[in-house]
Each structure stands twice: as structure tokens, then as C-alpha cells.
């Protein structure tokens, strides 16, 4: 009887030992990592440039153009009849670029002064009342376009992105930039100044 009892105790002890060695040590579970927020893909800043149509200045001084057309009839062989027009349009372009630089709405937009780089948007402006003293102030009419590539499948290519009228170069720049941001990123936080290249 003692041997049976010893045998049962031995089996119990062996089972207990096996159970102790086969159990995995308890580990504390590490907390699950916090979910990583997906950052939206960083977009390149939008770019803007003057419209570069053949034989059409990016900013038209309509008063000087009308005067040049009259002079052309009176002085058909004079090569200087459009000099005033070219000078005034250069001044108006500078006014627009200065308005762009000083408008907080243009922050984050890069303006291409040269035609070497292709911008996302182009602007064409006509100014009335720059020279005509009979008019009450100036009117800057702007048209924003998407230049795109010839043959592009992009539905925006060669389309109109917006248009409007303003009384100064700075207000025109502000309107153009707000229209760009409305198209690209309506929630853009606007800070002072745009970039000129």
C-alpha cells in the first residue's frame, strides 16, 4: 500500500513539475501603440504668372492702346506710336507685382515673372482709366486661367479659373490670390506676402 501511495505521490509531483516547466512565464502586455495620424500629402505651393499670349501684353492699358491706334492712323510709319503704351503697361505690371508682394492673401503662392517656368495659373489684366482723366478712377479687369499643356486631358487646362473687377493693382492681386486659394485649398491660412521668382 505504501508503494502505491508513494507511486501516486510521485506521479502527482511529476505532473506538478511538468506543469511548472511547461507554463510560459507571465508577461505584461505592452499598451497598443496610438494610431498614427495620416498626414495629407504635402502639395507644392501654387504658382501664378502673367498670361503669355503672342502679340498680347499681360497687362493692357486700354487708354494708351486706344491712343496708340489713333496715332498709328495719323503717323503710319512712326515706330514710336506705341512707346507710351509699352511704358505704361510695364508700370502697371510693376504695380500688380508690388500688390502681390504686399497682400497677405498671396502668401504661399509663387509668382513667376519670366516665362521660363510654366505656372499653375495665369492672369490677364486690362486697365481702364489709367490715362483718361474724364473717368472716375481706374478699373482693373482680371481673368485667371489654367494654362495646362496642349493636348492635356486635364479638364481645367486652358479654362477660366475666375474673373473680376477692382479699382487698384493691390486689390486685383488680392482677388486673384483668393481665387487661387479657393480653387487649391479653401482652408489655407493666409499670412503676409507672396514669393517672386
Buried (B, 14 or more C-beta within 10 A) or exposed (E): EEEEEEEEEEEEEEEEEEEEEEEEEEEEEEEEEEEEEEEEEEEEBBBBBBBBEEEEBBBBBBBBBBBBEEBEEEEEEEEEBBEBBBEBBEBBBEBBBBBBBBBEBBBBBBBBEEEEEEBBBBBBBBBBBBBEEEEEEBBBBBBBBBBBEEEEEEEBBEEEBBBBEBEBBBBBBBBBBBBBBEBBEEEBEBEEBBBEE
